Amino acid sequence: MHPLMRSALAALLLAFAALGGCASPPPPTVVVQAPPVKTCNSNEDTQVLGDARAEGEVTRVTTTTRCITQ
């Protein structure tokens, strides 16, 4: 092999060896978490106030909704 080709080949192999050590590490793995679960409960309370004969009857309906996200 010609000495010029031998030195060129040696320089090329040295460059590959040097660049091989500088490779960046692979990106970290991404952990996908499950979306949160939302649970809702509704409670309805009906109250009748007053006397229908005397002053009129009033009906009050109260709805309470509670949601929990886990």
Stockholm file with secondary structure:
# STOCKHOLM 1.0

chainA/1-70         MHPLMRSALAALLLAFAALGGCASPPPPTVVVQAPPVKTCNSNEDTQVLGDARAEGEVTRVTTTTRCITQ
#=GR chainA/1-70 SS CCHHHHHHHHHHHHHHHHHHTTCCCCCCCCCCCCCCCEEEEEEEEEEEESCTTTTCCEEEEEEEEEEEEC
#=GC SS_cons        CCHHHHHHHHHHHHHHHHHHTTCCCCCCCCCCCCCCCEEEEEEEEEEEESCTTTTCCEEEEEEEEEEEEC
//
